[in-house]
Structures are given as structure tokens and as C-alpha cells.
């Protein structure tokens, strides 16, 4: 068995929860011209994260001391310019964004973003329904829960979100992001021009699933984003719903 940072356990042999792929094999070379870069940030620590409780759509804020926890990431992002900033509309992500990119940095003459941050409900964590706030030990004897942790694609928490809905809303978000990038491309980019960078402040499950959808060979458990951790995914768009991608730590 393996355990997620929020208490979820799954069998090592369980199939990937990702039901679709949007990538071709990652044969990208170091000198490939990238079209876009995603900087994926998991929000800082909440009380339920610390207590290893499921945390989906419940709107908890960050623990006190979040500024110190996120200080390293804030320094890394200083001076980094973003063409767009997206943030889950839940409080823990909005507070994380406010810390790592203070409003003063977004409204100054040398603004770090071309437009105000976009609060995006499609970037919410999976909705755990009646299991929100529960721990593995509270649920381990529930038959539906045991079935769900083995096959989350096939079973849904009571009052929660079907896996296919979770995947589809993230696919819709990616489609809108790709459409924006294509519309942005009026002329071919200069060979030495940096690709537009997009900051996405979201949740651990969302980062896992986006990587799963973009990176061949990744399943849902390939990444284990810690609170306040960031990953970079460089993308080369090669057709509708198709891209070459490269994952980098930030």
C-alpha cells in the first residue's frame, strides 16, 4: 500500500486513475522550441493536511506561519513574469497566491503579470463529499471506500464527484489554455524568445492529474507535491489535444 499526503491509500498495483492522454511520447530534445511553460504550485499547509484528513471542496485557510513555509517559493518567483495567473477559487489557494505573489508585485509599474489573476473553479481538488474531513482510519472498514481507493474511476464518494467529472473539468481547463496560447501566436516566436509562462496555484490531486494527462508514463501517483512545492511543465503544442511535454522541478 502507499499513502498520500492527505491520508489516502492505494494499492501499488492499482491502475492509473487517468482515463485519457493528451500527450505523445516525450522524445523532446533539450533544444526544442517550447510554446508554453506551466508553473504548478500546490497550496500551503492547512490543519486538515496536518491531521491527514481528506480535503476536497471544504474551504479551509492556511495554518498560521504560512508566510514562512512559502518564503522559499516566494523568493524563487521574484522577478518571474507570467503571461497569465490561474488560481483555484478555494481559500487555501487564494491565500497561497497572496503570499507568493503579493498584490504589490501584481500592481506595480513592473507588474509580474500581464493581467489580474483568474480565480478558476475548475482547478479545485476532487470533491470527496461525505468523506471530506475524514481520515483513512475513520473509513478503512467502509466497503465503498475500500473499493474507491482501489478503483477511483469506478466508484464515487457519497455526495462526492465522479472521477470522470474531475478529469473532464481539467481537460476543459487545458483546452481553454491551449486555445488562448494558439490565439496568442500571431507570428512565429523568435528562436531566442522565452515561451509565455503560466502560473497555476492549485491542489495536490490536480497537479498529479494534470501531469498524468500531459506526461506519458506518469500515473496519478508519479508525483507527490508537498504543500508549497512547485513544478514546471514545458509544452510544445503539436495539434488539437496533443503536445510534447517536459517536467522540471522549480
C-alpha positions as CSV (number, residue, x, y, z in Angstrom):
1,X,0.0,0.0,0.0
2,X,1.1,3.6,-0.5
3,X,-0.2,6.6,1.4
4,X,-1.0,10.1,0.1
5,X,-0.1,13.2,2.0
6,X,-3.8,13.6,2.9
7,X,-4.3,10.1,4.2
8,X,-5.5,8.2,1.1
9,X,-4.0,4.8,0.5
10,X,-4.0,2.8,-2.7
11,X,-2.6,-0.5,-3.9
12,X,0.8,-0.3,-5.6
13,X,-0.6,-2.2,-8.5
14,X,-3.7,-0.1,-8.9
15,X,-4.2,1.2,-12.5
16,X,-3.7,4.9,-13.2
17,X,-6.9,6.9,-12.5
18,X,-6.2,8.9,-15.7
19,X,-8.6,7.7,-18.3
20,X,-7.2,9.8,-21.2
21,X,-3.9,11.1,-22.5
22,X,-3.3,14.3,-24.4
23,X,0.5,13.8,-25.0
24,X,2.6,11.9,-27.4
25,X,5.8,10.1,-26.2
26,X,8.1,12.6,-24.6
27,X,11.0,12.5,-27.1
28,X,11.6,16.2,-26.7
29,X,15.2,17.3,-27.1
30,X,16.9,19.9,-24.9
31,X,16.9,22.4,-27.8
32,X,13.3,22.0,-28.7
33,X,11.4,25.3,-29.0
34,X,8.7,25.3,-26.3
35,X,5.4,27.0,-26.8
36,X,4.4,27.5,-23.2
37,X,5.5,26.8,-19.6
38,X,3.2,25.9,-16.7
39,X,4.4,26.6,-13.2
40,X,2.2,24.4,-11.0
41,X,2.1,25.3,-7.3
42,X,0.4,23.3,-4.5
43,X,-1.1,25.5,-1.8
44,X,0.5,25.7,1.7
45,X,-0.4,23.5,4.7
46,X,-3.9,23.6,6.3
47,X,-5.0,22.0,9.5
48,X,-6.6,19.1,7.7
49,X,-3.4,18.4,5.7
50,X,-1.5,18.3,9.0
51,X,-4.1,15.9,10.5
52,X,-4.1,13.8,7.3
53,X,-7.8,14.3,6.6
54,X,-9.3,14.3,3.2
55,X,-9.6,17.9,2.0
56,X,-11.6,18.5,-1.2
57,X,-14.1,21.3,-1.6
58,X,-14.2,22.3,2.2
59,X,-12.9,25.9,2.3
60,X,-10.2,25.9,4.9
61,X,-7.5,28.5,5.1
62,X,-3.8,28.1,5.7
63,X,-2.2,27.4,9.1
64,X,-0.5,30.3,10.8
65,X,3.1,30.5,9.8
66,X,2.2,30.0,6.1
67,X,4.3,33.0,5.2
68,X,7.5,31.3,6.5
69,X,6.6,28.0,4.8
70,X,6.1,29.7,1.5
71,X,9.1,32.1,1.8
72,X,11.4,30.0,-0.3
73,X,8.9,29.7,-3.2
74,X,8.2,33.5,-3.0
75,X,11.9,34.2,-3.4
76,X,12.1,31.9,-6.4
77,X,9.2,33.6,-8.1
78,X,10.6,37.1,-7.6
79,X,11.2,38.8,-11.0
80,X,9.4,35.9,-12.8
81,X,6.9,37.4,-15.3
82,X,3.7,35.5,-16.1
83,X,1.5,35.9,-19.1
84,X,-1.4,34.6,-17.1
85,X,-2.1,33.5,-13.5
86,X,-4.7,31.0,-12.6
87,X,-5.8,30.1,-9.0
88,X,-8.3,27.7,-7.6
89,X,-11.0,29.8,-6.0
90,X,-10.7,28.0,-2.7
91,X,-9.3,30.0,0.2
92,X,-6.1,28.0,0.8
93,X,-5.0,28.6,-2.8
94,X,-6.0,32.3,-2.8
95,X,-4.0,32.8,0.4
96,X,-1.1,31.0,-1.1
97,X,-1.1,33.2,-4.2
98,X,-1.3,36.3,-2.0
99,X,1.8,35.2,-0.2
100,X,4.0,34.1,-3.1
101,X,2.9,37.0,-5.3
102,X,1.8,39.9,-3.1
103,X,-0.7,42.3,-4.6
104,X,2.0,45.0,-4.6
105,X,4.0,42.8,-7.1
106,X,1.0,42.5,-9.4
107,X,0.0,46.2,-9.4
108,X,3.4,47.8,-9.6
109,X,4.8,49.5,-12.8
110,X,6.9,46.4,-13.3
111,X,4.0,44.0,-12.8
112,X,4.7,40.3,-12.8
113,X,1.6,39.5,-14.8
114,X,0.0,40.9,-18.0
115,X,-3.4,40.6,-16.4
116,X,-5.1,40.1,-13.0
117,X,-5.1,36.6,-11.5
118,X,-8.1,34.4,-12.7
119,X,-9.9,32.6,-10.0
120,X,-10.8,29.2,-11.6
121,X,-13.3,26.7,-10.0
122,X,-12.2,24.0,-12.5
123,X,-8.9,23.9,-10.6
124,X,-10.5,22.7,-7.4
125,X,-9.5,19.5,-5.7
126,X,-11.6,16.4,-6.2
127,X,-14.8,16.7,-4.2
128,X,-14.8,13.9,-1.5
129,X,-18.4,14.5,-0.5
130,X,-19.2,12.9,2.9
131,X,-15.6,11.8,3.2
132,X,-14.3,15.4,3.4
133,X,-12.6,15.8,6.8
134,X,-12.3,12.1,7.4
135,X,-9.1,10.1,7.8
136,X,-8.1,6.7,6.4
137,X,-8.6,5.1,9.9
138,X,-12.2,6.5,10.0
139,X,-13.1,5.0,6.6
140,X,-10.9,1.9,6.3
141,X,-13.8,-0.5,7.2
142,X,-16.3,1.0,4.8
143,X,-16.7,-1.3,1.8
144,X,-17.4,1.6,-0.7
145,X,-14.2,3.4,0.5
146,X,-12.1,0.2,0.1
147,X,-13.5,-0.2,-3.5
148,X,-12.9,3.5,-4.2
149,X,-9.2,3.6,-3.2
150,X,-8.6,0.6,-5.5
151,X,-10.6,1.9,-8.4
152,X,-11.5,5.6,-8.1
153,X,-12.6,5.7,-11.8
154,X,-15.4,3.2,-11.0
155,X,-16.7,4.4,-7.6
156,X,-17.7,7.8,-6.2
157,X,-17.7,9.0,-2.6
158,X,-21.2,9.6,-1.2
159,X,-22.2,13.1,-2.2
160,X,-18.9,13.5,-4.0
161,X,-17.6,14.0,-7.5
162,X,-17.3,11.1,-10.1
163,X,-13.8,10.7,-11.3
164,X,-14.8,11.4,-14.9
165,X,-16.2,14.8,-13.9
166,X,-12.8,15.6,-12.3
167,X,-10.9,14.6,-15.4
168,X,-13.3,16.4,-17.7
169,X,-13.1,19.8,-15.9
170,X,-9.3,19.6,-16.0
171,X,-9.4,18.7,-19.7
172,X,-11.7,21.7,-20.3
173,X,-9.2,23.9,-18.5
174,X,-6.3,22.6,-20.6
175,X,-8.3,23.1,-23.8
176,X,-9.0,26.7,-22.9
177,X,-5.4,27.3,-22.0
178,X,-4.2,25.8,-25.3
179,X,-6.8,27.8,-27.2
180,X,-5.5,31.0,-25.5
181,X,-1.9,30.1,-26.5
182,X,-2.9,29.4,-30.1
183,X,-4.7,32.8,-30.3
184,X,-1.7,34.5,-28.9
185,X,0.5,33.2,-31.7
186,X,0.1,36.0,-34.3
187,X,3.6,35.4,-35.7
188,X,6.1,32.6,-35.1
189,X,8.2,33.3,-32.0
190,X,11.8,34.3,-32.4
191,X,14.2,31.4,-31.7
192,X,15.5,33.1,-28.6
193,X,12.2,34.3,-27.2
194,X,11.1,32.8,-23.9
195,X,7.8,30.9,-24.1
196,X,4.9,32.5,-22.2
197,X,4.8,31.3,-18.6
198,X,1.5,30.5,-16.8
199,X,1.3,30.2,-13.0
200,X,-1.3,27.8,-11.7
201,X,-1.9,27.7,-7.9
202,X,-4.0,24.6,-7.1
203,X,-4.2,21.4,-5.2
204,X,-2.1,18.2,-4.9
205,X,-4.6,16.0,-6.8
206,X,-5.0,18.5,-9.6
207,X,-1.2,18.7,-10.1
208,X,-1.0,14.9,-10.2
209,X,-3.8,14.6,-12.7
210,X,-2.5,17.4,-14.9
211,X,0.9,15.8,-15.0
212,X,-0.8,12.4,-15.7
213,X,-2.7,14.0,-18.7
214,X,0.4,15.8,-20.1
215,X,3.2,13.4,-19.4
216,X,3.3,9.9,-20.9
217,X,4.5,7.3,-18.5
218,X,3.1,9.2,-15.5
219,X,0.3,7.8,-13.4
220,X,-1.6,9.6,-10.7
221,X,1.0,8.7,-8.1
222,X,4.1,9.5,-10.0
223,X,4.3,12.9,-8.3
224,X,3.9,13.7,-4.7
225,X,3.6,17.5,-4.5
226,X,4.2,18.8,-1.0
227,X,2.5,21.9,0.4
228,X,4.1,25.0,-1.2
229,X,6.0,22.9,-3.8
230,X,6.2,23.9,-7.4
231,X,6.8,22.0,-10.7
232,X,7.4,23.3,-14.2
233,X,6.0,21.6,-17.3
234,X,7.3,22.9,-20.6
235,X,4.9,22.3,-23.5
236,X,5.2,22.1,-27.3
237,X,1.8,22.1,-29.0
238,X,1.6,19.7,-31.9
239,X,-2.1,19.5,-32.6
240,X,-5.5,19.6,-31.0
241,X,-5.3,17.9,-27.6
242,X,-1.7,17.0,-28.4
243,X,1.6,18.1,-27.0
244,X,5.1,17.2,-26.2
245,X,5.9,17.9,-22.5
246,X,8.9,18.0,-20.2
247,X,8.7,18.1,-16.4
248,X,11.2,20.0,-14.3
249,X,11.4,20.8,-10.6
250,X,11.2,24.5,-9.8
